[in-house]
Amino acid sequence: MIYLSIVALQASDIPTSQIDNFSSYTFDISTRGDYQAILNFLEELISMQRVISLSNVSIDKQSENNINVLQVNVKGYALFKF
């Protein structure tokens, strides 16, 4: 069974830095799911067209009802042009 749930999502309300005509905002994403769902999520995240930089990725393994569940926490920032 492949499933993924967003546990938490937080993004800064205002740009955190500005370089030339680009600004960035920070984000934190926590997700839970089985191995394949987490793998698909991370592949989609790194192949986004928006330029992002990941500053921290942590993976924890948990067991629920004899099923292995992974929780992934991702912190980073995304750039955008204004």
TATA-V892789 format. One record per backbone hydrogen bond with DSSP energy under -0.5 kcal/mol. CO is the residue of the C=O (numbers start at 1). NH is the residue of the N-H. If there is no record, write none. Layout:
# TATA-V892789
co->[CO	CO]
nh->[NH	NH]
This chain:
# TATA-V892789
co->[1	3	5	5	8	10	17	19	21	22	23	24	24	25	26	27	28	29	30	30	31	32	33	34	35	36	37	38	39	40	41	42	43	45	51	53	53	56	58	60	62	64	67	69	70	71	72	73	74	75	75	76	77	78	80]
nh->[3	34	7	32	30	28	24	22	82	19	80	16	17	78	12	76	10	74	7	8	72	5	70	38	39	40	41	42	43	44	45	46	47	48	79	55	77	75	73	71	69	67	64	62	33	60	31	58	29	55	56	27	53	25	23]
